[in-house]
């Protein structure tokens, strides 16, 4: 005799008894009423000759219609030889894993894994791009579920807001992050890589600011001294000129790298583009302003020289450029290196010593292999001359005499 199907009215009106009893809905689906009045959906099924049950939830949390749908799905699994109870456990575990593997969680793991390998500046840049562009909209989502359109949305939003290069860099960071997610089996695709050639994120036309000209050094230093630019930023700008360091290397410096008595700054290899330790002579003017700055930022030897409230703990990437622009000089901080190259070469200083001071790698392999000297003593005299020259430019006095053994090179007329 066929089982009579249940109705919502029958389910609602079922009375409790002293022992549990079932109300059948057909094909193994039952509503079990317990002595305390609770009502549970249960599906009975047979797999590999063994009868077992699968709980489908409580009534009314799961309606009669929903219970029938879930029972139908379970029967299809049984027909395919899959145990619904095992399948449920696998899905629960998978959902927990996906929930834990959000873009933010994977990003934090990825960043922590590479922190020791990256320079402080590289870490700061990647962390900033994630925090400002990707995490606000995508951070809470399972990384495996993020598609190209979903990733494109925040990138396009940033691009259209005017920070085009940052949006493009964020896309590159996303590609590396998704590659890591794939390597660790938390994702199966890489939408960041697929968007590499997107016309929506096309490369913006480059706007190059000229390097500072030698004749502008005096006016710049005068304006800087009389300005309200923060002391940490002011010292950083002056030291860009007096050391020739890349601004990223200079900004991330720590006091433990500085020996004021010896007038020397030893930058560890992991912070240099060349990946080799770099000894930088400090002119007496540099030592003087660093002593003053130490009163503001030196808490211990591990403190950042150019400490700030930025996320990384030191001056942010655009601080120096914005300060220069605010003073009316549309140049980049990196342009100080071009200025030094031209100034020192025109004055006849040793070309290899100049290249060593700026930590350049020669494209000429034969020449690169030849000069083994660090030229430190020579570079100390050379950079002291630069400091004296800059001081004279600011004061409007005559340029200092060149050190011995330096011949001024004049341009051909």
C-alpha positions as CSV (number, residue, x, y, z in Angstrom):
1,X,0.0,0.0,0.0
2,X,1.4,3.4,-1.0
3,X,2.4,5.8,1.8
4,X,0.2,8.8,2.2
5,X,2.0,12.1,1.6
6,X,2.3,14.6,4.4
7,X,0.8,18.1,4.4
8,X,1.8,21.3,6.2
9,X,-1.4,20.9,8.3
10,X,-0.5,17.4,9.3
11,X,3.1,18.4,10.2
12,X,1.9,21.4,12.3
13,X,-0.8,19.4,14.2
14,X,1.2,16.4,15.0
15,X,1.1,15.8,18.8
16,X,4.0,14.6,21.0
17,X,3.8,11.2,22.7
18,X,5.8,9.5,25.4
19,X,8.1,7.9,22.8
20,X,9.4,9.2,19.4
21,X,7.3,8.3,16.4
22,X,7.6,9.0,12.6
23,X,5.1,10.5,10.1
24,X,6.0,9.1,6.6
25,X,6.1,11.3,3.5
26,X,7.2,8.5,1.1
27,X,10.5,7.4,-0.4
28,X,12.1,7.2,3.0
29,X,11.4,10.8,4.1
30,X,10.0,11.0,7.6
31,X,9.1,13.7,10.2
32,X,10.0,12.3,13.6
33,X,8.1,13.8,16.6
34,X,9.9,13.6,19.9
35,X,8.5,13.5,23.4
36,X,9.6,17.1,24.0
37,X,7.6,18.3,21.0
38,X,10.5,18.9,18.7
39,X,10.1,17.6,15.1
40,X,13.1,16.5,12.9
41,X,13.2,15.5,9.3
42,X,15.0,12.2,8.6
43,X,15.7,10.4,5.3
44,X,16.2,6.7,5.4
45,X,18.2,5.2,2.6
46,X,20.1,2.0,1.7
47,X,23.6,2.1,0.3
48,X,25.8,-1.0,-0.3
49,X,23.2,-3.1,1.4
50,X,23.3,-1.1,4.6
51,X,20.4,1.0,5.8
52,X,21.2,4.4,7.4
53,X,19.6,7.8,8.0
54,X,20.4,11.4,7.1
55,X,19.1,14.3,9.2
56,X,17.6,17.2,7.2
57,X,16.9,19.7,9.9
58,X,14.0,20.7,12.1
59,X,10.5,21.6,11.3
60,X,9.7,24.6,10.8
61,X,13.3,25.7,10.2
62,X,13.1,23.4,7.2
63,X,9.6,23.4,5.6
64,X,8.0,20.3,4.1
65,X,8.8,21.6,0.6
66,X,12.5,22.2,1.4
67,X,12.8,18.8,3.1
68,X,11.5,17.1,0.0
69,X,14.0,19.0,-2.2
70,X,16.9,18.0,0.1
71,X,15.7,14.4,0.2
72,X,15.6,14.4,-3.7
73,X,19.2,15.6,-3.8
74,X,20.3,13.0,-1.4
75,X,18.6,10.2,-3.3
76,X,20.4,11.3,-6.5
77,X,23.7,10.9,-4.6
78,X,22.7,7.5,-3.4
79,X,21.8,6.5,-6.9
80,X,25.3,7.5,-8.0
81,X,26.9,5.4,-5.2
82,X,27.7,8.5,-3.0
83,X,26.9,8.5,0.7
84,X,25.0,11.7,1.4
85,X,26.3,11.9,5.0
86,X,29.9,11.7,3.8
87,X,29.2,14.2,1.0
88,X,27.8,16.6,3.6
89,X,30.9,16.4,5.8
90,X,33.1,17.0,2.8
91,X,31.0,20.1,1.8
92,X,31.1,21.4,5.3
93,X,34.9,21.1,5.5
94,X,35.2,22.7,2.1
95,X,33.0,25.6,3.0
96,X,35.0,26.1,6.2
97,X,38.2,26.1,4.2
98,X,36.8,28.5,1.7
99,X,35.6,30.8,4.5
100,X,39.0,30.8,6.1
101,X,40.7,31.3,2.7
102,X,39.4,34.8,2.1
103,X,41.4,37.2,0.0
104,X,42.5,39.0,3.1
105,X,43.6,35.9,4.9
106,X,45.6,34.6,2.0
107,X,47.0,38.1,1.4
108,X,48.2,38.3,5.1
109,X,49.8,34.9,4.8
110,X,51.5,35.8,1.5
111,X,52.8,39.1,2.9
112,X,54.1,37.5,6.0
113,X,55.8,34.8,4.0
114,X,57.7,37.3,1.8
115,X,58.5,40.0,4.4
116,X,62.0,38.7,5.0
117,X,62.8,38.6,1.3
118,X,61.4,42.0,0.3
119,X,62.8,45.4,1.0
120,X,60.9,47.6,3.5
121,X,59.9,49.8,0.6
122,X,58.6,46.9,-1.5
123,X,56.7,45.5,1.4
124,X,55.2,49.0,2.2
125,X,54.1,49.4,-1.5
126,X,52.4,46.0,-1.7
127,X,50.7,46.4,1.7
128,X,49.4,49.8,0.7
129,X,48.0,48.7,-2.6
130,X,46.2,45.8,-0.9
131,X,44.8,48.0,1.9
132,X,43.7,50.9,-0.3
133,X,42.4,49.2,-3.4
134,X,41.8,45.4,-3.1
135,X,40.8,44.7,0.5
136,X,37.9,47.1,1.0
137,X,35.7,45.3,-1.6
138,X,37.3,41.9,-1.9
139,X,39.0,41.1,1.4
140,X,36.1,39.2,3.0
141,X,35.4,37.1,-0.1
142,X,36.7,33.5,-0.6
143,X,39.6,34.0,-2.9
144,X,38.6,30.9,-5.0
145,X,35.2,32.6,-5.8
146,X,36.7,35.9,-7.1
147,X,36.3,36.2,-10.8
148,X,37.7,38.7,-13.4
149,X,34.7,41.0,-13.3
150,X,34.8,41.0,-9.5
151,X,38.5,41.9,-9.4
152,X,38.2,44.4,-12.2
153,X,35.6,46.4,-10.3
154,X,37.9,47.9,-7.6
155,X,40.7,48.2,-10.0
156,X,38.6,50.2,-12.5
157,X,37.3,52.3,-9.6
158,X,40.8,53.3,-8.6
159,X,41.9,53.8,-12.2
160,X,39.0,56.1,-13.0
161,X,39.6,58.1,-9.8
162,X,42.9,59.2,-11.2
163,X,45.4,56.9,-9.5
164,X,46.0,54.9,-12.7
165,X,49.5,53.7,-12.1
166,X,48.5,52.5,-8.6
167,X,45.6,50.6,-10.1
168,X,47.9,48.9,-12.6
169,X,50.3,48.0,-9.8
170,X,47.5,46.7,-7.7
171,X,46.5,44.4,-10.6
172,X,50.1,43.1,-10.7
173,X,50.0,42.5,-6.9
174,X,46.7,40.6,-7.4
175,X,48.3,38.4,-10.0
176,X,51.1,37.4,-7.6
177,X,48.6,36.9,-4.8
178,X,46.4,34.6,-6.9
179,X,49.5,32.7,-8.1
180,X,50.3,32.0,-4.5
181,X,46.7,31.0,-3.8
182,X,46.9,28.5,-6.7
183,X,50.2,27.1,-5.5
184,X,48.7,26.5,-2.1
185,X,45.5,25.0,-3.6
186,X,43.2,27.8,-2.4
187,X,42.3,29.0,-5.9
188,X,42.0,27.4,-9.4
189,X,42.3,30.5,-11.6
190,X,44.3,33.8,-11.7
191,X,42.0,36.7,-12.7
192,X,44.9,39.1,-11.9
193,X,47.0,37.6,-14.7
194,X,44.1,37.5,-17.1
195,X,43.5,41.2,-16.7
196,X,47.1,42.1,-17.5
197,X,46.2,43.2,-21.1
198,X,42.9,44.8,-20.2
199,X,42.2,47.9,-22.2
200,X,40.3,49.3,-19.3
201,X,43.6,49.4,-17.3
202,X,45.8,50.7,-20.1
203,X,49.1,52.2,-19.3
204,X,48.7,56.0,-18.7
205,X,50.8,58.4,-20.7
206,X,54.0,59.0,-18.7
207,X,54.5,62.5,-17.3
208,X,58.2,63.1,-16.6
209,X,59.4,65.8,-14.3
210,X,62.8,67.2,-15.1
211,X,65.6,66.6,-12.7
212,X,66.7,69.6,-10.6
213,X,69.2,71.8,-12.4
214,X,72.4,72.8,-10.7
215,X,71.5,76.5,-10.7
216,X,68.3,75.7,-8.9
217,X,70.0,74.1,-5.9
218,X,70.6,77.4,-4.1
219,X,67.0,78.7,-4.5
220,X,65.6,75.3,-3.4
221,X,67.8,75.1,-0.3
222,X,66.8,78.7,0.7
223,X,63.1,78.0,0.2
224,X,63.4,74.7,2.1
225,X,65.2,76.4,5.1
226,X,62.5,79.1,5.3
227,X,59.5,76.8,4.8
228,X,57.2,75.0,7.1
229,X,58.2,71.6,5.8
230,X,58.4,69.0,8.6
231,X,61.9,68.6,9.9
232,X,62.1,64.9,9.0
233,X,61.1,65.6,5.4
234,X,63.4,68.6,5.2
235,X,66.4,66.6,6.4
236,X,65.5,63.7,4.0
237,X,65.6,66.1,1.0
238,X,68.9,67.6,2.0
239,X,70.4,64.1,2.5
240,X,69.2,63.0,-1.0
241,X,71.6,65.7,-2.3
242,X,74.4,65.0,0.1
243,X,74.4,61.1,-0.3
244,X,73.0,60.3,-3.7
245,X,71.0,57.4,-2.2
246,X,67.8,56.3,-3.9
247,X,64.8,57.8,-2.1
248,X,63.4,54.4,-1.2
249,X,66.7,53.4,0.3
250,X,67.1,56.6,2.2
251,X,63.5,56.7,3.6
252,X,63.8,53.2,5.1
253,X,67.1,53.8,6.9
254,X,67.5,53.0,10.6
255,X,69.8,54.6,13.1
256,X,71.7,51.4,13.6
257,X,73.1,51.9,10.1
258,X,74.6,55.3,11.0
259,X,78.0,55.9,12.6
260,X,78.0,59.7,13.2
261,X,81.5,59.6,14.8
262,X,83.0,58.0,11.7
263,X,80.8,59.9,9.3
264,X,79.6,56.8,7.6
265,X,76.2,55.2,6.7
266,X,76.4,51.5,6.0
267,X,73.3,50.4,4.1
268,X,72.7,46.6,4.3
269,X,72.6,44.7,1.1
270,X,68.9,43.6,1.4
271,X,67.9,47.3,1.2
272,X,70.0,48.1,-1.9
273,X,68.9,47.6,-5.4
274,X,72.2,45.9,-6.2
275,X,71.7,43.6,-3.2
276,X,75.2,44.5,-1.9
277,X,76.2,46.4,1.2
278,X,76.8,50.1,0.5
279,X,79.1,52.3,2.5
280,X,78.1,56.0,2.2
281,X,80.4,58.8,3.4
282,X,78.6,61.5,5.3
283,X,79.9,65.1,4.9
284,X,80.2,67.1,8.0
285,X,76.9,69.0,7.1
286,X,75.1,65.7,6.9
287,X,76.4,64.6,10.3
288,X,75.3,67.9,11.7
289,X,71.7,67.7,10.6
290,X,71.5,64.0,11.5
291,X,72.6,64.9,15.1
292,X,69.7,67.3,15.2
293,X,67.2,64.8,13.7
294,X,68.3,62.1,16.2
295,X,66.7,64.2,19.0
296,X,63.4,63.8,17.2
297,X,63.4,60.2,15.9
298,X,66.1,58.2,17.6
299,X,64.4,56.2,20.3
300,X,66.8,53.2,20.0
301,X,69.2,51.9,17.4
302,X,66.4,50.1,15.5
303,X,64.4,53.3,15.1
304,X,63.7,54.7,11.6
305,X,65.8,57.7,10.8
306,X,62.9,59.3,9.0
307,X,60.2,58.0,11.3
308,X,56.6,59.1,10.5
309,X,53.0,58.0,11.1
310,X,52.9,56.2,7.8
311,X,51.9,52.6,7.8
312,X,55.5,51.4,7.3
313,X,56.7,53.6,10.1
314,X,58.8,55.9,7.9
315,X,58.2,58.6,5.3
316,X,55.7,57.5,2.6
317,X,56.7,57.0,-1.1
318,X,55.3,60.4,-2.3
319,X,56.3,62.6,0.6
320,X,59.5,64.0,-0.8
321,X,58.1,64.6,-4.3
322,X,55.0,66.4,-2.9
323,X,57.3,68.5,-0.7
324,X,59.4,69.6,-3.7
325,X,56.2,70.4,-5.7
326,X,54.9,72.4,-2.7
327,X,58.0,74.5,-2.8
328,X,57.5,75.2,-6.5
329,X,60.0,72.8,-7.9
330,X,58.3,70.3,-10.3
331,X,61.0,67.7,-10.0
332,X,61.3,64.3,-8.4
333,X,63.4,63.3,-5.4
334,X,65.1,60.7,-7.7
335,X,66.2,63.6,-9.8
336,X,68.9,64.5,-7.3
337,X,70.8,61.5,-8.5
338,X,70.7,62.8,-12.1
339,X,71.9,66.2,-10.8
340,X,74.8,64.6,-9.0
341,X,75.8,62.5,-12.0
342,X,76.0,65.6,-14.2
343,X,77.6,67.9,-11.6
344,X,80.3,65.4,-10.6
345,X,81.1,64.3,-14.2
346,X,81.3,67.9,-15.4
347,X,83.7,68.7,-12.6
348,X,86.0,65.8,-13.6
349,X,85.5,63.5,-10.7
350,X,86.5,59.8,-11.2
351,X,83.6,58.2,-13.2
352,X,83.9,54.8,-11.4
353,X,83.8,56.5,-8.0
354,X,80.6,58.4,-9.1
355,X,79.0,55.1,-10.3
356,X,80.0,53.5,-7.0
357,X,78.6,56.3,-4.9
358,X,75.2,56.0,-6.8
359,X,75.4,52.2,-6.6
360,X,75.0,51.9,-10.4
361,X,75.7,48.7,-12.2
362,X,77.7,49.1,-15.4
363,X,76.3,47.7,-18.6
364,X,79.9,47.2,-19.7
365,X,80.8,43.8,-18.1
366,X,84.5,44.2,-18.7
367,X,84.5,47.7,-17.1
368,X,82.3,46.4,-14.2
369,X,84.7,43.6,-13.4
370,X,87.8,46.0,-13.5
371,X,87.3,48.5,-10.6
372,X,87.5,46.4,-7.5
373,X,88.0,49.5,-5.2
374,X,85.2,50.8,-3.1
375,X,86.7,54.3,-3.6
376,X,85.5,55.2,-0.1
377,X,88.2,57.7,0.8
378,X,88.0,59.3,-2.6
379,X,84.2,59.4,-2.4
380,X,84.4,61.0,1.1
381,X,86.3,64.0,-0.4
382,X,84.0,64.0,-3.4
383,X,80.8,64.2,-1.4
384,X,82.3,66.7,1.0
385,X,82.9,68.9,-2.0
386,X,79.2,68.4,-3.0
387,X,78.1,69.5,0.5
388,X,80.4,72.5,0.4
389,X,79.2,73.4,-3.1
390,X,75.5,73.2,-2.1
391,X,76.2,75.3,1.0
392,X,77.9,77.9,-1.2
393,X,74.9,77.8,-3.6
394,X,72.5,78.5,-0.8
395,X,74.7,81.3,0.6
396,X,75.4,82.8,-2.9
397,X,79.1,82.6,-2.4
398,X,81.9,81.2,-4.6
399,X,82.1,77.5,-5.3
400,X,84.7,75.6,-3.2
401,X,88.0,74.5,-4.7
402,X,88.0,71.0,-6.2
403,X,89.9,68.3,-4.3
404,X,93.4,67.5,-5.4
405,X,93.8,65.2,-8.5
406,X,90.4,66.4,-10.0
407,X,90.5,68.1,-13.3
408,X,87.5,70.1,-14.5
409,X,86.1,68.9,-17.8
410,X,84.8,71.7,-20.0
411,X,82.3,71.1,-22.8
412,X,83.5,71.6,-26.3
413,X,82.3,74.9,-27.7
